[in-house]
Amino acid sequence: MTEEAKSMPAAESFEFKAEIQQLLNILIHSLYTEREIFLRELLSNASDALNRIQFEMLTDRDVLDPDAELAIHLQVDEEAGTITVSDSGIGMTRDEIVEDLGTIAHSGAAAFLKQLKEERQTSLELIGQFGVGFYSVFMVAEEVRVRSRSYRVGAEAVEWTSDGGTSYQLAEGEKTDRGTEIVVHLTEEAAEFANLWRLEQIVRKHSDFVPFPIYVGEKKEPVNRRMAPWRQSPQEVTQEQYDEFYKHLTLDFEDPLLYTHLVADAPVDLRSILYIPSRRERGILSPRTDHGLKLYVHNVLIQEYNRDLLPDYFRFIEGVVESEDLPLNISRETVQSSPAARRIRRALVRKLVKELETLAEERPDAYRTFWREFGPFIKEGVATAPASEPGAKDDLLPLLVFHSSKSGTEMVSLGQYVERMTEDQQAIYYVLGDDLKSVAHSPHLDYFRAHDVEVLYLVDPIDSFMVVALQEYGGKSLKNVDDAGLELPKRGEMEEEEVTGAIPEPDFNRLVGRFVQVLGGQVMEVRESHVLTDSPCRLVSPDDVPMRDMSRVYRLLDREFEVPKRILEINRGHPIIANLARLVADTPEAEIINPSIEQLFENQLLMEGLHPNPTEMIPRIQRLMEAATTPAAA
């Protein structure tokens, strides 16, 4: 026994009730996921005590130590293996310490334990409702000694001691000043916490914005920042302060691309600062191990990576959220599903979307940077917005921008595209491909180039998912230009006659038959094209092919897939087709015919991003080159 213990007055022992013992065992062994949480809970209790005395002194200065600094102190004795947490808060009388520490959850303890057993989960109620956070200290303590003296003048000090077992002891305390002092005797397994540097790190992580100074060791300056910027009015925070807080939060050396500060009291209490980084990847120094927002309650970090308050497609967002309206689980580590959580989520999403729309309008260069880094996330949101969140997909549509056949190096929004449509245009047209260069040369664009109709270029892998969910915008349907059933105005009669006369009908039919013979089951049909002008052929998709665009995604993901059968349309007026028709008519046995047909088909697979192995074309290409360069072929 220590000399300190020998000098204490004889203690009176009290037994915890049976249900309290069971509850204590759950709290110590099952509830918390990180042992360092004990210090957060002790500091939160100390902050509450300081808040209470501060409120009391607004109307009554007749208290013990009225001029004492409202502060929290942390001390460590490495040799003894103890941590001491002391505050100058409201303190406790003997009756109060019995009520607050001896019965844990007061009369609700038995009901709470029953609820734990029935639910078999921890996400029940806010921990403060039961006052059980203090008992997390027994995750690291073999004994805890609490000395407290009430703010009431003349009140006696009291000492409470427990080893987390079946009983606790009460005795007169030796404490002359107001407040509470908690001495934690650490277990051998928790010796790491008897270190001032370690305690500083925990304070900065979990309690950096506790509104009272926290002093560690002999330092004269508090280690916590205290002033939480998200609790201030946006008018009180400067640009430099927003940037500095972002860098503190993320360890990113660069300023954020965008921030938004939201303070609201209705319909839900909400204080938040959200950031969009300037880059998606921020290097090895980034402290992120997961995605999510930092969730605070009463300036205390409750959850480091909260995924519930923003949809998954906004997982690149950094920031903090604080709300008094959120119901938390008993360990204050997980947000429960609730109407308040859904309202907060909706408010944050709307605020982000509004800020991004403003960014696109007022700072287009910055928005291009945003889109380059995070555009695929917005497209993911359009593709995956759940039916349980009505309007979520529509919120994101104004943020979409694309390259197009008319935009050059710029990008165009769906709204801008619709504004530029001609009066007789009934649809928004798009083409899917692997990259901008390949889609710019797509044969599907022949008609649209000839008739000055704009086509959007969709070249991200996620685009194939997105267009399944994005069926229309502004009352205009979205149409893939490879759609075999696409209704387009026919070309003029003279042009039609010129094309028809390019190859005699018998020769053209004979060529179509040769295509069918060579390609066999690789295509559904071979037919004449009525839209091609500059390209020899194209592959089009029948309307009834399910998830036709997903084949491209499977290839990009290196998943096995079967090349979908499509319709091959050939351009009767193209020189290659005319020459092949002539060869089939005059010298049907020519060796160059079949490989040329195969190459034309596989060229289209490559253009469509569907060729399973383009290197297989090399031997055939070399044979065609050899045939083309021999003197006999000249």
C-alpha positions as CSV (number, residue, x, y, z in Angstrom):
1,M,0.0,0.0,0.0
2,T,1.3,3.5,-0.8
3,E,2.1,6.1,1.8
4,E,-0.7,8.2,0.4
5,A,-3.2,5.4,1.0
6,K,-2.0,4.8,4.6
7,S,-2.6,8.4,5.5
8,M,-6.2,8.4,4.3
9,P,-9.0,8.2,6.9
10,A,-10.7,4.8,7.2
11,A,-12.9,4.2,4.2
12,E,-16.4,3.0,4.2
13,S,-17.1,0.2,1.7
14,F,-20.2,-0.1,-0.5
15,E,-21.3,-2.9,-2.8
16,F,-22.3,-2.2,-6.4
17,K,-25.7,-3.6,-7.2
18,A,-25.7,-6.8,-9.2
19,E,-27.0,-5.2,-12.4
20,I,-24.4,-2.4,-11.9
21,Q,-21.6,-4.9,-11.8
22,Q,-22.8,-6.5,-15.0
23,L,-23.1,-3.1,-16.6
24,L,-19.7,-2.1,-15.5
25,N,-18.2,-5.3,-17.0
26,I,-19.9,-4.4,-20.4
27,L,-18.6,-0.9,-20.3
28,I,-15.0,-1.9,-19.5
29,H,-14.7,-4.9,-21.8
30,S,-17.1,-4.6,-24.7
31,L,-18.2,-1.0,-25.3
32,Y,-15.2,1.0,-26.5
33,T,-13.0,0.2,-29.5
34,E,-10.0,2.4,-28.5
35,R,-8.5,2.4,-25.0
36,E,-7.4,6.1,-25.3
37,I,-11.1,7.0,-25.2
38,F,-10.9,7.0,-21.4
39,L,-9.0,10.3,-21.4
40,R,-11.6,11.9,-23.7
41,E,-14.3,10.9,-21.3
42,L,-12.5,12.2,-18.2
43,L,-11.8,15.5,-20.0
44,S,-15.4,15.8,-21.2
45,N,-16.6,15.3,-17.6
46,A,-14.1,17.9,-16.4
47,S,-15.4,20.3,-19.1
48,D,-19.0,19.7,-18.0
49,A,-18.0,20.5,-14.4
50,L,-16.4,23.7,-15.5
51,N,-19.4,24.7,-17.6
52,R,-21.6,24.1,-14.6
53,I,-19.6,26.3,-12.2
54,Q,-19.3,29.0,-14.9
55,F,-23.1,29.0,-15.2
56,E,-23.5,29.0,-11.4
57,M,-21.2,32.0,-11.0
58,L,-23.2,34.1,-13.4
59,T,-25.8,34.6,-10.6
60,D,-23.9,33.6,-7.4
61,R,-20.3,34.6,-6.6
62,D,-20.6,33.1,-3.1
63,V,-18.7,30.0,-4.0
64,L,-15.4,28.4,-3.0
65,D,-12.4,29.8,-4.9
66,P,-14.4,32.3,-7.0
67,D,-11.2,33.6,-8.6
68,A,-9.7,30.2,-9.5
69,E,-8.9,29.7,-13.2
70,L,-11.4,27.5,-15.0
71,A,-9.0,25.0,-16.4
72,I,-8.0,21.3,-16.6
73,H,-4.6,19.9,-15.6
74,L,-3.0,16.6,-16.6
75,Q,0.0,15.2,-14.7
76,V,1.9,12.0,-15.0
77,D,4.0,10.0,-12.5
78,E,5.9,7.5,-14.7
79,E,7.5,5.7,-11.8
80,A,4.2,5.2,-10.0
81,G,2.3,4.6,-13.2
82,T,-0.4,7.2,-12.6
83,I,-2.2,9.9,-14.5
84,T,-3.9,12.7,-12.6
85,V,-6.8,14.7,-14.2
86,S,-7.9,17.7,-12.2
87,D,-10.3,20.5,-12.8
88,S,-11.6,23.6,-10.9
89,G,-15.2,22.8,-11.8
90,I,-18.3,22.5,-9.7
91,G,-17.1,19.6,-7.6
92,M,-19.2,17.0,-5.8
93,T,-20.5,16.5,-2.3
94,R,-20.6,13.0,-0.7
95,D,-24.2,12.5,-1.7
96,E,-23.5,13.7,-5.3
97,I,-20.5,11.4,-5.7
98,V,-22.5,8.4,-4.5
99,E,-25.3,9.3,-6.9
100,D,-23.0,10.1,-9.9
101,L,-20.3,7.4,-9.4
102,G,-21.8,4.8,-7.1
103,T,-25.0,4.0,-9.1
104,I,-23.7,4.8,-12.6
105,A,-27.0,5.2,-14.4
106,H,-29.1,6.0,-11.3
107,S,-32.5,4.2,-11.4
108,G,-32.2,3.6,-15.1
109,A,-29.3,1.2,-14.9
110,A,-31.4,-2.0,-14.7
111,A,-33.5,-1.0,-17.6
112,F,-30.4,0.0,-19.6
113,L,-28.8,-3.4,-18.9
114,K,-32.0,-5.2,-20.0
115,Q,-32.0,-3.1,-23.2
116,L,-28.3,-4.0,-23.9
117,K,-29.1,-7.7,-23.6
118,E,-32.2,-7.5,-25.8
119,E,-30.7,-5.5,-28.5
120,R,-27.2,-7.1,-28.4
121,Q,-25.7,-3.9,-29.7
122,T,-24.3,-0.7,-28.4
123,S,-26.1,1.8,-30.6
124,L,-28.8,2.8,-28.1
125,E,-28.5,6.2,-26.5
126,L,-26.2,9.1,-25.8
127,I,-23.8,8.0,-23.2
128,G,-24.2,11.2,-21.2
129,Q,-27.8,10.2,-20.5
130,F,-26.6,7.5,-18.2
131,G,-23.3,9.1,-17.0
132,V,-21.4,6.0,-17.8
133,G,-18.4,7.5,-19.7
134,F,-16.3,7.8,-16.6
135,Y,-16.2,4.0,-16.2
136,S,-14.2,3.7,-19.5
137,V,-11.2,4.5,-17.3
138,F,-11.2,0.9,-16.1
139,M,-10.1,-0.2,-19.5
140,V,-6.6,1.1,-18.5
141,A,-6.8,1.3,-14.6
142,E,-6.3,-1.2,-11.9
143,E,-7.5,1.4,-9.4
144,V,-9.1,4.8,-9.6
145,R,-9.2,7.4,-6.8
146,V,-11.5,10.4,-7.1
147,R,-11.1,13.4,-4.7
148,S,-13.7,16.1,-5.0
149,R,-14.8,19.2,-3.2
150,S,-18.1,21.0,-4.0
151,Y,-18.3,24.7,-4.9
152,R,-20.6,25.2,-1.9
153,V,-18.8,27.1,0.9
154,G,-18.3,24.9,3.9
155,A,-18.7,21.6,1.9
156,E,-16.3,18.8,2.9
157,A,-14.0,17.0,0.5
158,V,-14.8,13.4,-0.3
159,E,-12.8,10.6,-1.7
160,W,-14.1,7.7,-3.8
161,T,-12.0,4.6,-4.7
162,S,-12.7,1.6,-6.8
163,D,-10.8,-1.1,-8.6
164,G,-13.6,-1.8,-11.0
165,G,-14.7,-4.8,-9.0
166,T,-17.9,-5.4,-7.0
167,S,-17.5,-2.5,-4.6
168,Y,-16.2,1.0,-4.0
169,Q,-15.0,2.9,-0.9
170,L,-15.9,6.3,0.4
171,A,-13.8,8.4,2.8
172,E,-13.2,11.9,3.8
173,G,-11.0,13.6,1.3
174,E,-7.9,15.7,1.6
175,K,-8.6,18.5,-0.8
176,T,-8.7,22.2,0.0
177,D,-9.6,23.7,-3.3
178,R,-12.7,23.5,-5.4
179,G,-13.1,20.8,-8.1
180,T,-12.3,17.2,-8.8
181,E,-9.1,15.3,-9.0
182,I,-9.0,11.8,-10.5
183,V,-5.9,9.7,-10.0
184,V,-5.7,6.7,-12.4
185,H,-3.4,3.9,-11.4
186,L,-2.6,2.3,-14.8
187,T,-2.3,-1.4,-15.4
188,E,0.9,-2.8,-16.8
189,E,-0.7,-3.2,-20.2
190,A,-1.6,0.5,-20.2
191,A,1.7,1.9,-19.1
192,E,2.1,3.6,-22.5
193,F,-0.4,6.3,-21.2
194,A,2.0,7.4,-18.4
195,N,3.7,9.6,-20.9
196,L,3.1,13.4,-21.3
197,W,3.7,13.3,-25.1
198,R,1.2,10.5,-25.5
199,L,-1.4,12.4,-23.5
200,E,-0.9,15.6,-25.5
201,Q,-1.6,13.6,-28.7
202,I,-4.8,12.3,-27.3
203,V,-5.9,15.7,-26.2
204,R,-5.2,17.2,-29.6
205,K,-7.0,14.3,-31.3
206,H,-10.2,14.1,-29.2
207,S,-10.4,17.3,-27.0
208,D,-8.6,20.0,-29.0
209,F,-11.7,22.2,-29.0
210,V,-12.8,21.8,-25.4
211,P,-13.6,25.4,-24.5
212,F,-11.4,25.4,-21.3
213,P,-7.6,25.4,-21.3
214,I,-6.0,21.9,-20.8
215,Y,-2.5,22.1,-19.3
216,V,-0.2,19.0,-19.6
217,G,2.7,18.6,-17.2
218,E,4.5,21.8,-16.3
219,K,3.7,23.6,-19.6
220,K,2.4,27.2,-19.0
221,E,0.4,27.2,-22.3
222,P,-2.6,25.1,-23.0
223,V,-2.2,22.2,-25.5
224,N,-5.7,22.5,-26.9
225,R,-6.9,25.1,-29.4
226,R,-10.2,25.7,-27.6
227,M,-11.8,28.0,-30.2
228,A,-13.6,25.7,-32.7
229,P,-14.0,27.6,-36.0
230,W,-17.1,25.8,-37.0
231,R,-18.9,27.2,-33.8
232,Q,-18.1,30.7,-34.9
233,S,-20.1,32.8,-37.3
234,P,-18.8,32.6,-40.9
235,Q,-18.3,36.4,-40.8
236,E,-15.9,35.9,-37.9
237,V,-13.5,33.5,-39.7
238,T,-11.0,34.8,-42.2
239,Q,-9.9,33.1,-45.4
240,E,-6.4,32.5,-43.8
241,Q,-8.1,30.9,-40.7
242,Y,-10.1,28.5,-42.9
243,D,-7.0,27.5,-44.8
244,E,-5.0,27.1,-41.6
245,F,-7.7,24.9,-40.1
246,Y,-7.8,22.8,-43.2
247,K,-4.1,22.2,-43.0
248,H,-4.3,21.4,-39.3
249,L,-7.1,18.9,-40.1
250,T,-5.5,17.2,-43.0
251,L,-1.8,17.8,-42.9
252,D,-2.1,18.9,-46.6
253,F,0.5,21.5,-47.6
254,E,-1.8,23.0,-50.2
255,D,-4.8,25.2,-49.6
256,P,-8.2,23.7,-50.2
257,L,-9.9,24.2,-53.5
258,L,-13.2,25.1,-51.8
259,Y,-14.7,25.4,-48.3
260,T,-18.2,25.9,-47.0
261,H,-19.2,26.9,-43.5
262,L,-22.8,26.1,-42.5
263,V,-24.4,27.2,-39.2
264,A,-28.1,26.4,-38.6
265,D,-30.4,26.1,-35.6
266,A,-33.5,24.9,-37.5
267,P,-34.9,22.6,-38.6
268,V,-31.9,20.9,-37.0
269,D,-28.9,22.1,-35.0
270,L,-25.9,22.0,-37.2
271,R,-22.4,23.5,-37.3
272,S,-20.1,22.4,-40.0
273,I,-17.0,23.3,-42.1
274,L,-16.5,21.2,-45.2
275,Y,-13.5,21.3,-47.5
276,I,-12.8,20.1,-51.1
277,P,-9.1,19.4,-51.4
278,S,-7.2,20.7,-54.4
279,R,-6.1,17.2,-55.3
280,R,-7.5,13.7,-54.9
281,E,-4.2,12.2,-53.9
282,R,-2.3,14.1,-51.3
283,G,0.8,12.0,-50.6
284,I,2.1,9.8,-47.9
285,L,1.8,12.4,-45.2
286,S,-2.0,12.4,-45.3
287,P,-3.3,11.1,-42.0
288,R,-6.4,9.6,-43.5
289,T,-6.9,5.9,-43.0
290,D,-10.5,6.0,-44.0
291,H,-13.1,8.4,-45.4
292,G,-15.7,10.3,-43.4
293,L,-16.2,13.5,-41.5
294,K,-15.0,14.3,-38.0
295,L,-18.1,14.3,-35.7
296,Y,-18.1,16.5,-32.6
297,V,-20.5,17.0,-29.8
298,H,-19.9,19.7,-27.2
299,N,-16.6,20.4,-28.9
300,V,-15.4,16.8,-28.3
301,L,-14.5,14.5,-31.1
302,I,-16.9,11.6,-31.0
303,Q,-16.1,9.9,-34.3
304,E,-13.0,10.4,-36.5
305,Y,-14.5,9.0,-39.7
306,N,-18.2,9.3,-39.8
307,R,-19.7,7.9,-43.0
308,D,-23.3,8.6,-42.3
309,L,-23.6,12.3,-42.8
310,L,-22.5,12.4,-46.4
311,P,-23.3,10.0,-49.2
312,D,-20.4,7.7,-50.3
313,Y,-19.9,9.6,-53.6
314,F,-18.8,12.6,-51.5
315,R,-16.1,10.6,-49.7
316,F,-13.4,12.9,-50.9
317,I,-14.8,15.7,-48.7
318,E,-12.8,16.7,-45.5
319,G,-14.3,18.5,-42.6
320,V,-16.1,18.6,-39.3
321,V,-19.8,18.4,-38.2
322,E,-21.2,19.2,-34.8
323,S,-24.8,18.8,-33.8
324,E,-26.6,18.5,-30.5
325,D,-29.6,16.8,-32.2
326,L,-27.8,13.6,-33.2
327,P,-28.6,10.5,-31.1
328,L,-25.4,8.6,-30.6
329,N,-24.7,5.1,-29.4
330,I,-23.8,4.5,-25.8
331,S,-20.1,4.8,-26.4
332,R,-20.6,8.0,-28.4
333,E,-18.8,6.4,-31.3
334,T,-21.5,5.8,-33.9
335,V,-24.4,8.0,-35.1
336,Q,-27.8,6.3,-35.0
337,S,-30.1,6.4,-38.0
338,S,-32.6,9.1,-37.2
339,P,-34.6,11.9,-38.8
340,A,-32.1,14.4,-37.5
341,A,-29.2,12.5,-39.2
342,R,-31.1,12.4,-42.4
343,R,-31.9,16.2,-42.2
344,I,-28.2,17.0,-41.6
345,R,-27.1,14.8,-44.5
346,R,-29.6,16.5,-46.8
347,A,-28.5,20.0,-45.6
348,L,-24.8,19.2,-46.1
349,V,-25.4,17.8,-49.6
350,R,-27.4,20.7,-50.7
351,K,-24.9,23.2,-49.4
352,L,-22.0,21.4,-51.2
353,V,-24.0,21.3,-54.5
354,K,-24.8,24.9,-54.2
355,E,-21.2,25.9,-53.6
356,L,-20.0,23.8,-56.5
357,E,-22.6,25.4,-58.8
358,T,-21.3,28.8,-57.7
359,L,-17.7,27.7,-58.3
360,A,-18.5,26.6,-61.8
361,E,-20.2,29.9,-62.6
362,E,-17.8,32.3,-60.9
363,R,-14.5,30.4,-61.1
364,P,-14.6,28.1,-64.1
365,D,-10.8,27.4,-64.0
366,A,-11.1,26.2,-60.4
367,Y,-14.2,24.1,-61.4
368,R,-12.2,22.5,-64.2
369,T,-9.6,21.5,-61.5
370,F,-12.4,20.1,-59.4
371,W,-13.8,18.1,-62.2
372,R,-10.5,16.7,-63.3
373,E,-9.9,15.4,-59.7
374,F,-13.3,14.5,-58.5
375,G,-15.7,14.4,-61.6
376,P,-15.9,10.6,-61.5
377,F,-17.3,10.8,-57.9
378,I,-20.2,13.0,-59.1
379,K,-20.9,10.6,-61.9
380,E,-20.9,7.8,-59.4
381,G,-23.5,9.7,-57.4
382,V,-25.7,10.0,-60.4
383,A,-25.3,6.3,-61.1
384,T,-25.9,5.1,-57.5
385,A,-28.2,7.7,-55.8
386,P,-30.6,5.6,-53.8
387,A,-34.3,5.7,-54.2
388,S,-34.6,6.3,-50.5
389,E,-33.1,9.8,-51.1
390,P,-35.5,11.4,-53.6
391,G,-33.9,14.3,-55.5
392,A,-30.4,13.2,-54.7
393,K,-29.6,12.4,-58.4
394,D,-31.3,15.5,-59.7
395,D,-29.2,17.6,-57.3
396,L,-26.0,16.4,-59.0
397,L,-27.1,16.8,-62.6
398,P,-26.2,20.5,-62.9
399,L,-22.6,19.6,-61.8
400,L,-22.0,17.3,-64.7
401,V,-19.8,18.6,-67.5
402,F,-18.5,16.8,-70.6
403,H,-16.2,17.3,-73.6
404,S,-18.2,17.3,-76.8
405,S,-17.9,17.4,-80.6
406,K,-18.3,21.3,-80.4
407,S,-16.6,22.2,-77.1
408,G,-12.9,21.8,-78.1
409,T,-10.7,22.0,-75.0
410,E,-13.6,23.4,-72.9
411,M,-16.4,21.3,-71.3
412,V,-20.2,21.7,-71.5
413,S,-22.9,21.1,-68.9
414,L,-26.1,19.4,-69.7
415,G,-27.9,22.8,-69.3
416,Q,-25.6,24.5,-71.8
417,Y,-26.0,21.6,-74.3
418,V,-29.8,21.9,-74.1
419,E,-29.6,25.7,-74.6
420,R,-27.6,25.1,-77.8
421,M,-30.0,22.5,-79.3
422,T,-31.8,23.4,-82.5
423,E,-35.6,23.6,-82.3
424,D,-36.2,20.3,-84.1
425,Q,-33.6,18.3,-82.0
426,Q,-35.5,16.0,-79.6
427,A,-32.7,14.2,-77.7
428,I,-29.3,14.7,-76.1
429,Y,-26.8,12.6,-78.0
430,Y,-23.7,11.0,-76.5
431,V,-21.0,8.6,-77.6
432,L,-19.1,6.2,-75.3
433,G,-15.4,5.5,-75.8
434,D,-12.1,4.9,-74.1
435,D,-10.6,8.4,-74.6
436,L,-11.2,11.7,-76.3
437,K,-9.1,11.0,-79.3
438,S,-10.8,7.7,-80.2
439,V,-14.4,9.0,-79.8
440,A,-13.5,12.1,-81.9
441,H,-12.9,9.7,-84.8
442,S,-15.9,7.5,-84.1
443,P,-17.8,6.6,-87.2
444,H,-21.0,7.2,-85.3
445,L,-20.3,10.9,-85.5
446,D,-20.5,11.0,-89.4
447,Y,-24.1,12.1,-89.5
448,F,-23.8,14.5,-86.6
449,R,-20.8,16.2,-88.0
450,A,-22.5,16.6,-91.4
451,H,-25.6,18.1,-89.8
452,D,-23.8,20.2,-87.1
453,V,-25.4,18.3,-84.2
454,E,-23.5,18.3,-80.9
455,V,-22.5,15.0,-79.3
456,L,-21.3,14.6,-75.8
457,Y,-18.1,12.5,-75.3
458,L,-18.4,10.0,-72.4
459,V,-14.9,8.5,-71.8
460,D,-14.8,7.7,-68.1
461,P,-15.3,4.0,-67.1
462,I,-18.1,5.1,-64.8
463,D,-20.0,6.7,-67.7
464,S,-21.4,3.3,-68.7
465,F,-23.0,3.0,-65.3
466,M,-24.1,6.6,-65.2
467,V,-26.1,6.5,-68.5
468,V,-28.2,3.6,-67.2
469,A,-29.5,5.9,-64.5
470,L,-29.4,9.1,-66.5
471,Q,-32.3,8.7,-68.9
472,E,-33.3,12.3,-69.4
473,Y,-32.5,15.9,-68.6
474,G,-34.6,19.0,-68.9
475,G,-37.4,16.9,-70.6
476,K,-34.9,15.7,-73.3
477,S,-34.0,12.0,-73.4
478,L,-30.4,10.9,-73.7
479,K,-29.5,8.8,-76.7
480,N,-26.4,6.8,-77.5
481,V,-25.4,7.5,-81.1
482,D,-24.7,3.8,-81.6
483,D,-28.4,3.0,-81.1
484,A,-29.6,1.1,-84.2
485,G,-33.1,2.5,-83.7
486,L,-32.0,6.1,-83.5
487,E,-34.6,8.3,-85.4
488,L,-32.6,10.8,-87.5
489,P,-33.7,12.9,-90.4
490,K,-32.9,11.1,-93.7
491,R,-30.4,12.7,-96.2
492,G,-31.5,14.4,-99.3
493,E,-32.8,12.4,-102.3
494,M,-29.9,13.4,-104.6
495,E,-27.4,12.3,-102.1
496,E,-29.2,9.1,-101.6
497,E,-29.3,8.4,-105.3
498,E,-25.5,9.1,-105.6
499,V,-24.7,6.6,-102.9
500,T,-27.1,4.0,-104.3
501,G,-25.4,4.3,-107.7
502,A,-21.9,3.9,-106.3
503,I,-22.3,0.1,-106.3
504,P,-24.8,-1.8,-108.4
505,E,-27.4,-3.5,-106.3
506,P,-26.4,-7.1,-107.2
507,D,-22.7,-6.4,-106.3
508,F,-23.7,-4.8,-103.0
509,N,-25.9,-7.7,-102.0
510,R,-23.1,-10.1,-102.9
511,L,-20.7,-8.1,-100.7
512,V,-23.2,-8.2,-97.8
513,G,-23.4,-12.0,-98.2
514,R,-19.6,-12.3,-98.1
515,F,-19.5,-10.2,-94.9
516,V,-22.1,-12.5,-93.3
517,Q,-20.1,-15.6,-94.5
518,V,-16.8,-14.3,-93.0
519,L,-18.0,-12.9,-89.7
520,G,-20.6,-15.6,-89.0
521,G,-22.0,-15.4,-85.5
522,Q,-19.8,-12.5,-84.5
523,V,-22.5,-10.1,-85.7
524,M,-26.3,-10.2,-85.6
525,E,-26.8,-8.7,-89.0
526,V,-24.9,-6.9,-91.8
527,R,-26.8,-4.1,-93.6
528,E,-26.4,-0.8,-95.4
529,S,-25.9,2.3,-93.4
530,H,-28.0,5.4,-94.1
531,V,-26.0,7.7,-91.8
532,L,-22.3,7.1,-92.5
533,T,-20.5,9.5,-94.8
534,D,-16.7,9.4,-94.0
535,S,-16.4,5.9,-92.4
536,P,-16.6,2.5,-94.1
537,C,-18.6,0.9,-91.4
538,R,-19.9,1.0,-87.8
539,L,-21.3,-1.3,-85.2
540,V,-24.7,-0.4,-83.8
541,S,-26.6,-1.9,-80.8
542,P,-30.1,-3.3,-81.0
543,D,-32.5,-1.7,-78.5
544,D,-33.3,-5.0,-76.8
545,V,-29.7,-5.9,-75.7
546,P,-29.7,-5.6,-71.9
547,M,-26.9,-3.6,-70.3
548,R,-25.2,-3.2,-73.6
549,D,-22.7,-0.6,-72.4
550,M,-21.4,-2.7,-69.5
551,S,-19.2,-4.8,-71.7
552,R,-16.7,-1.9,-71.9
553,V,-16.6,-1.7,-68.1
554,Y,-15.9,-5.5,-67.8
555,R,-13.0,-5.1,-70.2
556,L,-11.5,-2.2,-68.3
557,L,-11.8,-4.2,-65.1
558,D,-10.1,-7.1,-66.6
559,R,-13.1,-9.3,-66.1
560,E,-14.1,-12.0,-68.5
561,F,-16.8,-11.0,-70.9
562,E,-18.2,-12.0,-74.2
563,V,-18.0,-9.5,-77.0
564,P,-21.6,-8.5,-77.5
565,K,-23.2,-9.3,-80.9
566,R,-24.1,-6.1,-82.7
567,I,-25.3,-5.0,-86.1
568,L,-22.6,-4.1,-88.7
569,E,-23.6,-1.3,-91.0
570,I,-21.5,-0.7,-94.1
571,N,-21.2,2.6,-96.0
572,R,-22.1,1.9,-99.6
573,G,-20.4,5.1,-100.8
574,H,-17.0,4.5,-99.1
575,P,-14.1,3.6,-101.4
576,I,-13.0,0.6,-99.3
577,I,-16.5,-0.9,-99.5
578,A,-16.7,-0.1,-103.2
579,N,-13.4,-1.8,-103.9
580,L,-14.3,-4.9,-101.9
581,A,-17.6,-5.1,-103.8
582,R,-15.7,-5.0,-107.0
583,L,-13.2,-7.7,-105.9
584,V,-16.1,-10.0,-104.7
585,A,-17.8,-9.5,-108.1
586,D,-14.7,-9.9,-110.3
587,T,-12.3,-12.2,-108.3
588,P,-14.2,-13.7,-105.4
589,E,-11.2,-16.0,-104.6
590,A,-8.8,-13.1,-103.9
591,E,-7.0,-13.7,-100.6
592,I,-7.2,-10.1,-99.5
593,I,-11.1,-10.1,-99.2
594,N,-11.7,-12.1,-96.1
595,P,-8.9,-10.6,-94.0
596,S,-10.0,-7.1,-95.0
597,I,-13.6,-7.9,-93.9
598,E,-12.2,-9.3,-90.6
599,Q,-10.0,-6.2,-90.1
600,L,-12.9,-3.8,-90.8
601,F,-15.0,-5.6,-88.1
602,E,-12.2,-5.7,-85.5
603,N,-11.4,-2.0,-86.2
604,Q,-14.9,-1.2,-85.0
605,L,-14.5,-3.4,-81.9
606,L,-11.3,-1.4,-81.1
607,M,-13.1,1.9,-81.7
608,E,-16.0,0.8,-79.4
609,G,-13.6,-0.2,-76.7
610,L,-14.7,-3.8,-76.9
611,H,-11.8,-5.6,-78.5
612,P,-10.7,-8.3,-76.0
613,N,-7.1,-8.5,-77.3
614,P,-6.0,-5.9,-79.9
615,T,-2.6,-7.4,-80.3
616,E,-4.2,-10.4,-82.1
617,M,-4.8,-8.1,-85.1
618,I,-1.1,-7.6,-85.8
619,P,-0.5,-10.7,-87.9
620,R,-3.5,-9.9,-90.1
621,I,-2.5,-6.3,-90.5
622,Q,1.0,-7.4,-91.6
623,R,-0.6,-9.8,-94.2
624,L,-2.7,-6.9,-95.6
625,M,0.3,-4.6,-95.7
626,E,2.3,-7.3,-97.5
627,A,-0.5,-7.8,-100.1
628,A,-0.8,-4.0,-100.5
629,T,2.9,-3.5,-101.1
630,T,3.6,-6.4,-103.6
631,P,4.1,-5.3,-107.2
632,A,1.2,-7.6,-108.4
633,A,-1.2,-5.7,-106.3
634,A,-0.1,-2.3,-107.6
